[in-house]
Amino acid sequence: MGNKLALMTGGFLLTAAVTAIAAELQIDSEKAPLYIGKSVMACGTVAEITHMPNRHYINFDKKSPNQSLTALVWNKDYVWFEKRYGRMDSYVGKKMCVLGNITSTQSYLQINVTNPQFLRLPNR
């Protein structure tokens, strides 16, 4: 009985700790400059989605070049995003969250997203 209680208590504490860490890592996309080099769940409003021949940019909060954060999806992965979420362009103006490492590229911040599981649509 004592071992079961210890395991249950330990499991509860571990779950609480993981939940607290995950909650700490969720940020507003406008605060991305404070988290360069860190892995976060950044949430904001999709301002535009730009399609290039081999990549797709999901810009948060404002249109390029004034976006607070860009989610980069390479063409080879984009098909999986549309298979899971439908037409991605329909999410312009809606809230979206993206999980990944924030990097500074040229004059903007981005998260490279290769898996649709790292994208969240809170209002869906």
Sine and cosine of phi, psi and omega as CSV:
sin_phi,cos_phi,sin_psi,cos_psi,sin_omega,cos_omega
0.00,0.00,-0.68,0.74,0.00,-1.00
-0.89,0.46,-0.64,0.77,0.03,-1.00
-0.91,0.41,-0.65,0.76,0.02,-1.00
-0.90,0.45,-0.68,0.73,0.00,-1.00
-0.90,0.44,-0.66,0.75,0.02,-1.00
-0.90,0.44,-0.67,0.74,0.03,-1.00
-0.90,0.44,-0.68,0.73,0.01,-1.00
-0.90,0.43,-0.69,0.72,0.00,-1.00
-0.91,0.42,-0.69,0.72,0.03,-1.00
-0.88,0.47,-0.66,0.75,0.03,-1.00
-0.90,0.44,-0.66,0.75,0.02,-1.00
-0.89,0.45,-0.71,0.71,-0.01,-1.00
-0.91,0.42,-0.64,0.77,0.03,-1.00
-0.90,0.44,-0.69,0.72,0.04,-1.00
-0.88,0.48,-0.68,0.73,0.01,-1.00
-0.90,0.45,-0.64,0.76,0.00,-1.00
-0.92,0.40,-0.69,0.72,0.02,-1.00
-0.89,0.45,-0.67,0.74,0.03,-1.00
-0.88,0.47,-0.67,0.74,0.00,-1.00
-0.90,0.43,-0.67,0.74,0.01,-1.00
-0.90,0.43,-0.72,0.70,-0.01,-1.00
-0.88,0.48,-0.64,0.77,0.00,-1.00
-0.91,0.41,-0.60,0.80,0.02,-1.00
-0.91,0.42,-0.53,0.85,-0.10,-1.00
-0.99,0.11,-0.13,0.99,0.04,-1.00
-0.99,0.11,0.82,-0.57,-0.06,-1.00
-0.78,-0.63,0.29,-0.96,0.16,-0.99
-0.98,0.19,0.70,-0.72,-0.07,-1.00
-0.84,0.54,-0.46,0.89,0.02,-1.00
-0.92,0.38,-0.29,0.96,0.01,-1.00
-1.00,-0.10,0.19,0.98,-0.03,-1.00
-0.80,0.60,-0.62,0.79,-0.01,-1.00
-0.86,0.51,-0.39,0.92,0.00,-1.00
-0.99,0.17,-0.16,0.99,-0.12,-0.99
-0.83,-0.56,0.40,0.92,0.02,-1.00
-0.86,0.51,0.76,-0.66,-0.01,-1.00
1.00,0.05,-0.02,1.00,-0.02,-1.00
-0.93,-0.36,0.48,-0.88,0.07,-1.00
-1.00,0.01,0.83,-0.55,-0.07,-1.00
-0.63,-0.78,0.23,-0.97,0.24,-0.97
-0.97,-0.25,0.96,-0.27,-0.04,-1.00
-0.99,-0.17,0.77,-0.64,-0.03,-1.00
-0.85,-0.52,0.66,-0.75,0.03,-1.00
-0.21,-0.98,-0.08,-1.00,0.01,-1.00
-1.00,-0.06,0.74,-0.67,0.03,-1.00
-0.95,0.30,0.89,-0.46,-0.02,-1.00
-1.00,0.01,-0.57,0.82,0.01,-1.00
-0.26,-0.97,0.40,-0.92,0.15,-0.99
-0.82,-0.57,0.85,-0.52,-0.04,-1.00
-0.95,-0.33,0.78,-0.63,-0.02,-1.00
-0.97,-0.25,0.82,-0.57,0.07,-1.00
-0.92,-0.38,0.19,-0.98,-0.04,-1.00
-0.83,0.56,-0.59,0.81,-0.05,-1.00
-0.83,-0.56,0.13,0.99,-0.02,-1.00
-0.39,-0.92,0.26,-0.97,-0.03,-1.00
-0.71,-0.70,0.72,-0.70,0.00,-1.00
-0.93,-0.36,0.80,-0.59,0.13,-0.99
-0.96,-0.27,0.95,-0.32,-0.06,-1.00
-0.99,-0.12,0.72,-0.70,-0.05,-1.00
-0.98,-0.18,0.62,-0.78,0.18,-0.98
0.96,0.28,-0.68,0.73,0.05,-1.00
-0.59,-0.81,0.36,-0.93,0.05,-1.00
-0.96,0.29,0.39,-0.92,0.05,-1.00
-0.88,0.48,0.67,-0.74,0.23,0.97
-0.99,-0.14,0.28,0.96,-0.08,-1.00
-0.97,-0.25,0.23,0.97,-0.01,-1.00
-0.89,0.46,0.49,-0.87,0.05,-1.00
-0.99,0.13,-0.48,0.88,-0.05,-1.00
-0.35,-0.94,0.55,-0.84,0.05,-1.00
-0.84,-0.54,0.73,-0.68,0.17,-0.99
-0.99,-0.12,0.86,-0.51,-0.01,-1.00
-0.99,-0.14,0.82,-0.58,0.07,-1.00
-0.83,-0.56,0.86,-0.50,0.02,-1.00
-0.96,0.29,0.48,-0.88,-0.08,-1.00
-0.80,0.59,-0.65,0.76,-0.03,-1.00
-0.90,0.44,-0.42,0.91,0.01,-1.00
-0.99,-0.11,-0.39,0.92,-0.14,-0.99
-0.86,0.51,-0.57,0.82,-0.01,-1.00
-0.85,0.52,-0.58,0.81,-0.01,-1.00
-0.95,0.32,-0.53,0.85,0.05,-1.00
-0.92,0.40,-0.72,0.70,-0.01,-1.00
-0.94,0.33,-0.50,0.86,0.05,-1.00
-0.92,0.40,-0.62,0.78,-0.03,-1.00
-0.99,0.15,-0.66,0.75,-0.14,-0.99
-0.94,-0.34,-0.10,0.99,-0.08,-1.00
0.99,0.10,-0.29,-0.96,-0.04,-1.00
-0.89,0.46,0.91,-0.41,-0.09,-1.00
-0.90,0.44,-0.53,0.85,0.00,-1.00
-0.87,0.50,-0.35,0.94,0.00,-1.00
-0.95,0.31,-0.15,0.99,-0.02,-1.00
-1.00,-0.07,0.02,1.00,0.08,-1.00
-0.88,0.47,0.75,-0.66,-0.03,-1.00
1.00,0.00,-0.04,1.00,-0.02,-1.00
-0.93,-0.37,0.35,-0.94,0.01,-1.00
-0.97,0.24,0.65,-0.76,0.02,-1.00
-0.57,-0.82,0.53,-0.85,0.08,-1.00
-0.85,-0.52,0.56,-0.83,0.00,-1.00
-0.71,-0.70,0.69,-0.73,-0.03,-1.00
-0.95,-0.30,0.75,-0.66,0.06,-1.00
0.27,-0.96,-0.10,-0.99,-0.02,-1.00
-1.00,-0.01,0.81,-0.59,0.02,-1.00
-0.99,0.15,0.83,-0.56,0.05,-1.00
-0.87,-0.50,0.42,-0.91,0.05,-1.00
-0.98,-0.20,0.88,-0.48,-0.03,-1.00
-0.81,-0.58,0.86,-0.52,-0.04,-1.00
0.78,0.63,-0.92,-0.39,-0.06,-1.00
-0.92,-0.39,0.33,0.94,0.02,-1.00
-0.62,-0.78,0.25,-0.97,0.01,-1.00
-0.97,-0.24,0.60,-0.80,-0.03,-1.00
-0.56,-0.83,0.36,-0.93,0.18,-0.98
-0.84,-0.54,0.83,-0.56,0.05,-1.00
-0.99,0.10,0.87,-0.49,-0.07,-1.00
-0.91,-0.42,0.86,-0.51,-0.04,-1.00
-0.94,-0.34,-0.22,0.98,-0.09,-1.00
-0.76,-0.65,0.76,-0.65,-0.01,-1.00
-0.89,0.45,-0.26,0.97,0.06,-1.00
-0.93,0.37,-0.27,0.96,0.00,-1.00
-1.00,-0.05,0.22,0.98,0.04,-1.00
-0.88,-0.47,0.69,-0.72,0.03,-1.00
-0.80,-0.60,0.66,-0.75,0.07,-1.00
-0.88,-0.48,1.00,-0.05,-0.15,-0.99
-0.84,0.54,-0.54,0.84,-0.08,-1.00
-1.00,-0.05,0.22,0.98,-0.07,-1.00
-1.00,-0.05,0.00,0.00,0.00,0.00
